[in-house]
Amino acid sequence: MKPTENPATTAEQGTSAEVLARSGVTEADRKFVSWAEEHGRAFLRYVQADLEKHGRLWFGVTRDVKPSDVPDLTRSLLEGAQKEFPRRDLTATVFDPEGERIGKAHLGSDGHVRWEK
């Protein structure tokens, strides 16, 4: 994925096999994506990960997610990722159901989450 591409748009293009291949960069990333999609099925439209190499996560929320719930959902996903990829700073970029970026959250190795819009 190119840095300027919107993961929501990219995920909607191509065959389901192509989408699956882009869900995670490494096997560990794909394992995390599967876990996240299974546990957050009602809240997540898609999840893409480059956690193992670069500490990055992208996900889109469903219409069932209220704006006030986005920070807690994001924290939960980042904390789950940090269990699999410990001692690393992680970044999650969150997209609304239309594919527009909501914001970006950074989880430091100290457990503190910092948001930027």
N, CA and C of each residue as an Amber inpcrd file, in Angstrom:
protein
   351
   0.8470000  -1.1740000   0.0000000   0.0000000   0.0000000   0.0000000
   0.8900000   1.2340000   0.0000000   0.5840000   2.1660000  -0.8460000
   1.3280000   3.4120000  -0.8980000   0.9080000   4.2970000   0.2610000
   1.8190000   5.1230000   0.8130000   1.4690000   5.9640000   1.9610000
   0.2960000   6.8950000   1.7080000   0.0550000   7.2750000   0.4520000
  -1.0290000   8.2170000   0.1630000  -2.3550000   7.5250000  -0.0970000
  -2.3610000   6.1800000  -0.1950000  -3.6050000   5.4730000  -0.4400000
  -4.4320000   5.3830000   0.8210000  -5.7190000   5.4640000   0.6670000
  -6.6430000   5.2770000   1.7730000  -6.8950000   3.7800000   1.9010000
  -6.5640000   3.1560000   3.0470000  -6.7730000   1.7170000   3.1780000
  -8.2170000   1.2940000   2.9410000  -9.1830000   2.1440000   3.2640000
 -10.5850000   1.7930000   3.0480000 -10.8570000   1.6170000   1.5600000
 -10.3590000   2.5420000   0.7510000 -10.5570000   2.4610000  -0.6860000
  -9.7920000   1.2860000  -1.2530000  -8.5570000   1.1000000  -0.8200000
  -7.7330000   0.0060000  -1.2980000  -8.3590000  -1.3290000  -0.9570000
  -8.9160000  -1.4640000   0.2410000  -9.5070000  -2.7250000   0.6790000
 -10.7510000  -3.0700000  -0.1270000 -11.4340000  -2.0770000  -0.6670000
 -12.6630000  -2.3320000  -1.4010000 -12.3890000  -2.6970000  -2.8570000
 -11.1460000  -2.5340000  -3.3170000 -10.8000000  -2.8260000  -4.6880000
 -10.2510000  -4.2360000  -4.7900000 -10.3160000  -4.8390000  -5.9630000
  -9.7000000  -6.1310000  -6.1900000 -10.5240000  -7.2850000  -5.6590000
  -9.9630000  -8.4780000  -5.8280000 -10.6570000  -9.6790000  -5.3840000
 -10.4860000  -9.8690000  -3.8930000 -11.2870000 -10.7590000  -3.3170000
 -11.1700000 -11.0170000  -1.8850000  -9.8180000 -11.6270000  -1.5600000
  -9.2200000 -12.3820000  -2.4660000  -7.8890000 -12.9400000  -2.2290000
  -6.8550000 -11.8250000  -2.1290000  -6.9940000 -10.7950000  -2.9840000
  -6.0700000  -9.6660000  -2.9240000  -6.2440000  -8.9050000  -1.6170000
  -7.4810000  -8.7130000  -1.1940000  -7.7480000  -8.0170000   0.0580000
  -7.1410000  -8.7920000   1.2090000  -7.3470000 -10.1040000   1.2270000
  -6.7980000 -10.9420000   2.2820000  -5.2750000 -10.8230000   2.3100000
  -4.6440000 -10.8260000   1.1640000  -3.1910000 -10.7380000   1.1090000
  -2.6980000  -9.4080000   1.6630000  -3.5080000  -8.3510000   1.5460000
  -3.0840000  -7.0380000   2.0270000  -3.4480000  -6.8130000   3.4920000
  -4.1220000  -7.7430000   4.1460000  -4.5810000  -7.5220000   5.5150000
  -3.4320000  -7.4430000   6.5060000  -2.3160000  -8.0990000   6.2010000
  -1.1670000  -8.0630000   7.0850000   0.1000000  -8.3090000   6.2980000
   1.1540000  -7.6190000   6.6730000   2.4130000  -7.7180000   5.9480000
   3.1030000  -9.0520000   6.2430000   3.1380000  -9.4490000   7.5040000
   3.7980000 -10.6920000   7.8960000   2.7670000 -11.6800000   8.4300000
   3.1820000 -12.8950000   8.6630000   2.2810000 -13.9010000   9.2330000
   1.7800000 -13.4480000  10.6060000   2.6530000 -12.8680000  11.4200000
   2.2360000 -12.3700000  12.7420000   1.2110000 -11.2480000  12.5990000
   1.3840000 -10.3720000  11.6080000   0.4080000  -9.3110000  11.3440000
  -0.9410000  -9.9140000  10.9540000  -0.9110000 -10.9110000  10.0710000
  -2.1560000 -11.5440000   9.6240000  -2.8540000 -12.2560000  10.7790000
  -2.0880000 -12.8510000  11.6730000  -2.6660000 -13.5110000  12.8450000
  -3.3810000 -12.4790000  13.7280000  -2.7530000 -11.3140000  13.9280000
  -3.3950000 -10.2670000  14.7140000  -4.6650000  -9.7690000  14.0220000
  -4.6020000  -9.5470000  12.7150000  -5.7710000  -9.0780000  11.9640000
  -6.9290000 -10.0690000  12.1100000  -6.6430000 -11.3450000  12.0030000
  -7.6930000 -12.3610000  12.1640000  -8.3130000 -12.2820000  13.5520000
  -7.4770000 -12.1490000  14.5640000  -7.9730000 -12.0330000  15.9430000
  -8.8610000 -10.7960000  16.0760000  -8.3840000  -9.6550000  15.5740000
  -9.1290000  -8.4010000  15.6940000 -10.4670000  -8.4780000  14.9650000
 -10.4530000  -9.0160000  13.7480000 -11.6970000  -9.1180000  12.9860000
 -12.6840000 -10.0750000  13.6440000 -12.1810000 -11.1520000  14.2280000
 -13.0590000 -12.1090000  14.9070000 -13.6850000 -11.4950000  16.1570000
 -12.8980000 -10.7880000  16.9500000 -13.3920000 -10.2290000  18.2100000
 -14.1250000  -8.8980000  18.0460000 -13.8860000  -8.2010000  16.9430000
 -14.5260000  -6.9030000  16.7480000 -15.4520000  -6.8640000  15.5570000
 -15.9710000  -8.0120000  15.1860000 -16.7910000  -8.1460000  13.9740000
 -17.8810000  -7.0820000  13.8430000 -18.5640000  -6.7430000  14.9160000
 -19.6650000  -5.7730000  14.8470000 -19.1720000  -4.3330000  14.7290000
 -17.8980000  -4.1140000  15.0160000 -17.3780000  -2.7510000  15.0780000
 -16.3730000  -2.4110000  13.9800000 -15.7960000  -3.4240000  13.3380000
 -14.7110000  -3.2040000  12.3840000 -15.1170000  -3.5760000  10.9680000
 -14.9480000  -2.6440000  10.0420000 -15.1990000  -2.9330000   8.6200000
 -14.0300000  -3.6930000   8.0280000 -12.8250000  -3.3370000   8.4220000
 -11.6050000  -3.9890000   7.9540000 -10.4760000  -3.6490000   8.9160000
  -9.4250000  -4.4380000   8.8660000  -8.2090000  -4.1870000   9.6520000
  -7.0330000  -4.5200000   8.7430000  -6.0450000  -3.6480000   8.7330000
  -4.7970000  -3.8900000   8.0070000  -3.6530000  -3.6110000   8.9680000
  -2.5960000  -4.4290000   8.8840000  -1.5180000  -4.2970000   9.8570000
  -0.1390000  -4.4140000   9.2230000   0.7270000  -3.5770000   9.7010000
   2.1740000  -3.6500000   9.4550000   2.8190000  -3.4220000  10.8210000
   2.4110000  -4.2350000  11.7790000   2.8200000  -4.0670000  13.1740000
   4.2210000  -4.5970000  13.4460000   4.5080000  -5.7640000  12.9340000
   5.7800000  -6.4100000  13.2530000   6.9780000  -5.5890000  12.7840000
   6.9070000  -5.0470000  11.5960000   8.0430000  -4.3010000  11.0470000
   8.0110000  -2.8120000  11.3770000   6.8050000  -2.2010000  11.3300000
   6.7310000  -0.7430000  11.4500000   5.7800000  -0.2290000  12.5230000
   5.0780000  -1.1190000  13.2300000   4.1930000  -0.6910000  14.3160000
   2.9720000   0.0830000  13.8620000   2.4510000  -0.2480000  12.6490000
   1.3180000   0.5020000  12.1070000   0.0920000  -0.3820000  11.9360000
  -1.0670000   0.2160000  12.2080000  -2.3500000  -0.4550000  12.1090000
  -3.3420000   0.5170000  11.4890000  -4.1840000   0.0100000  10.5810000
  -5.2480000   0.8070000   9.9810000  -6.5360000   0.0350000  10.1550000
  -7.6030000   0.7230000  10.5190000  -8.8910000   0.0420000  10.5600000
 -10.0190000   1.0210000  10.3240000 -11.1050000   0.4640000   9.7930000
 -12.3220000   1.2220000   9.5610000 -13.4030000   0.7240000  10.4970000
 -14.1880000   1.6420000  10.9920000 -15.2690000   1.2790000  11.9140000
 -16.5870000   1.1720000  11.1590000 -17.5120000   0.4210000  11.7350000
 -18.8450000   0.2770000  11.1610000 -19.7320000   1.4220000  11.6500000
 -20.9190000   1.4850000  11.0920000 -21.8840000   2.5120000  11.5110000
 -22.3800000   2.2710000  12.9360000 -22.1680000   1.0720000  13.4720000
 -22.5810000   0.7710000  14.8430000 -21.6970000   1.4480000  15.8870000
 -20.5450000   1.9520000  15.4760000 -19.6140000   2.5840000  16.4080000
 -19.9530000   4.0660000  16.5450000 -20.2410000   4.4810000  17.7690000
 -20.5010000   5.8910000  18.0420000 -19.1570000   6.6210000  18.1030000
 -19.1340000   7.8770000  17.6620000 -17.8720000   8.6270000  17.7180000
 -17.2220000   8.6120000  19.1040000 -18.0350000   8.6390000  20.1440000
 -17.4820000   8.6430000  21.5010000 -16.8380000   7.3040000  21.8810000
 -17.1550000   6.2390000  21.1220000 -16.5810000   4.9190000  21.4030000
 -15.2730000   4.6540000  20.6600000 -14.9400000   5.4940000  19.6930000
 -13.7400000   5.2780000  18.8810000 -12.4620000   5.2430000  19.7320000
 -12.2530000   6.1650000  20.6730000 -11.0120000   6.0940000  21.4660000
 -10.8660000   4.7900000  22.2480000 -11.9410000   4.2920000  22.8500000
 -11.8610000   3.0430000  23.6110000 -11.6050000   1.8510000  22.6880000
 -12.2780000   1.8190000  21.5560000 -12.0630000   0.7420000  20.5940000
 -10.6170000   0.7560000  20.1010000 -10.1210000   1.9350000  19.7970000
  -8.7510000   2.0670000  19.3150000  -7.7530000   1.6330000  20.3780000
  -7.9660000   2.0780000  21.5960000  -7.0790000   1.6790000  22.6990000
  -7.0700000   0.1550000  22.8460000  -8.2500000  -0.4450000  22.7840000
  -8.3610000  -1.8970000  22.9280000  -7.5630000  -2.6190000  21.8390000
  -7.7030000  -2.1740000  20.5920000  -6.9540000  -2.7920000  19.4960000
  -5.4540000  -2.5920000  19.6620000  -5.0510000  -1.3850000  20.0360000
  -3.6230000  -1.1260000  20.2230000  -3.0490000  -1.9330000  21.3760000
  -3.7890000  -2.0460000  22.4620000  -3.3090000  -2.8400000  23.5930000
  -3.2280000  -4.3220000  23.2210000  -4.1920000  -4.8060000  22.4340000
  -4.1190000  -6.1800000  21.9470000  -2.9030000  -6.3880000  21.0620000
  -2.6260000  -5.4140000  20.2120000  -1.4550000  -5.4940000  19.3380000
  -0.1650000  -5.4560000  20.1470000  -0.1580000  -4.6500000  21.1940000
   1.0630000  -4.5240000  21.9870000   1.3810000  -5.8180000  22.7440000
   0.3490000  -6.6150000  23.0370000   0.5950000  -7.9260000  23.6610000
   1.3350000  -8.8390000  22.6860000   1.0140000  -8.7260000  21.4130000
   1.6670000  -9.5460000  20.3860000   3.0050000  -8.9610000  19.9380000
   3.1270000  -7.6510000  20.0310000   4.3420000  -6.9620000  19.5840000
   4.8200000  -6.0540000  20.7260000   5.3260000  -6.6490000  21.8030000
   5.6640000  -5.8800000  23.0090000   6.8580000  -4.9360000  22.8120000
   6.9140000  -3.9810000  23.7250000   8.0270000  -3.0300000  23.7920000
   8.2160000  -2.2390000  22.5000000   7.1240000  -1.9190000  21.8690000
   7.2570000  -1.0850000  20.6720000   6.1380000  -0.0610000  20.6580000
   6.4480000   1.0880000  20.1190000   5.4410000   2.1210000  19.9300000
   4.5770000   1.7240000  18.7310000   3.2730000   1.9020000  18.8730000
   2.3340000   1.5220000  17.8200000   1.4790000   2.7100000  17.4170000
   1.0710000   2.7220000  16.1640000   0.2110000   3.7790000  15.6400000
  -0.9780000   3.1550000  14.9250000  -2.1690000   3.6460000  15.2390000
  -3.3900000   3.2050000  14.5560000  -4.0270000   4.3960000  13.8660000
  -4.3540000   4.2310000  12.6000000  -5.0920000   5.2350000  11.8500000
  -6.5080000   4.6960000  11.6730000  -7.4920000   5.5130000  12.0520000
  -8.8840000   5.0770000  12.1100000  -9.6980000   5.8000000  11.0420000
 -10.5630000   5.0240000  10.3580000 -11.3950000   5.5670000   9.2890000
 -12.8700000   5.3250000   9.6030000 -13.7110000   6.2810000   9.2000000
 -15.1580000   6.1480000   9.4140000 -15.7510000   5.2310000   8.3350000
 -17.0520000   4.9250000   8.4090000 -17.6690000   4.0010000   7.4440000
 -17.5740000   4.4470000   5.9860000 -17.4100000   5.7370000   5.7340000
 -17.2760000   6.2270000   4.3610000 -15.8290000   6.2320000   3.8890000
 -14.9070000   5.8480000   4.7560000 -13.4940000   5.8140000   4.3790000
 -12.7330000   7.0850000   4.6830000 -13.3700000   8.0350000   5.3520000
 -12.6930000   9.2750000   5.7270000 -11.9010000   9.0490000   7.0180000
 -10.7300000   9.6300000   7.0720000  -9.8910000   9.4700000   8.2550000
 -10.4960000  10.1850000   9.4540000 -10.6340000   9.4720000  10.5660000
 -11.1220000  10.0480000  11.8160000  -9.9610000  10.6490000  12.5940000
  -8.8840000   9.9020000  12.6870000  -7.7280000  10.3650000  13.4380000
  -6.6880000   9.2750000  13.5490000  -5.6510000   9.5990000  14.2950000
  -4.5380000   8.6870000  14.4730000  -4.2150000   8.6250000  15.9560000
  -3.9870000   7.4190000  16.4550000  -3.6460000   7.2330000  17.8610000
  -2.2810000   6.5680000  17.9540000  -1.4920000   7.0220000  18.9160000
  -0.1600000   6.4770000  19.1590000  -0.1560000   5.8560000  20.5490000
   0.2500000   4.6020000  20.6370000   0.4070000   3.9280000  21.9250000
   1.8830000   3.7240000  22.1500000   2.4040000   4.4030000  23.1690000
   3.8140000   4.2700000  23.4920000   4.0760000   2.9940000  24.2660000
   5.3160000   2.6000000  24.3260000   5.6740000   1.3980000  25.0760000
   5.3710000   1.5730000  26.5610000   5.1200000   2.8170000  26.9820000
   4.7580000   3.0970000  28.3780000   3.2590000   2.9040000  28.6410000
   2.4720000   2.5800000  27.5930000   1.0450000   2.3460000  27.7540000
   0.1800000   3.5820000  27.6020000   0.7790000   4.7320000  27.3290000
   0.0460000   5.9880000  27.1750000  -0.4150000   6.1540000  25.7190000
  -1.7140000   6.4830000  25.5260000  -2.2660000   6.7150000  24.1960000
  -2.3620000   8.2170000  23.9520000  -1.8670000   8.6440000  22.7970000
  -1.9230000  10.0420000  22.3900000  -2.6510000  10.1150000  21.0530000
  -3.6780000  10.9980000  20.9630000  -4.4960000  11.1440000  19.7500000
  -4.1000000  12.3840000  18.9720000  -4.1830000  12.2820000  17.6700000
  -4.1020000  13.4630000  16.7950000  -5.2190000  13.3250000  15.7690000
  -5.8200000  14.4240000  15.4500000  -6.9550000  14.4330000  14.5100000
  -6.4610000  14.6890000  13.1170000
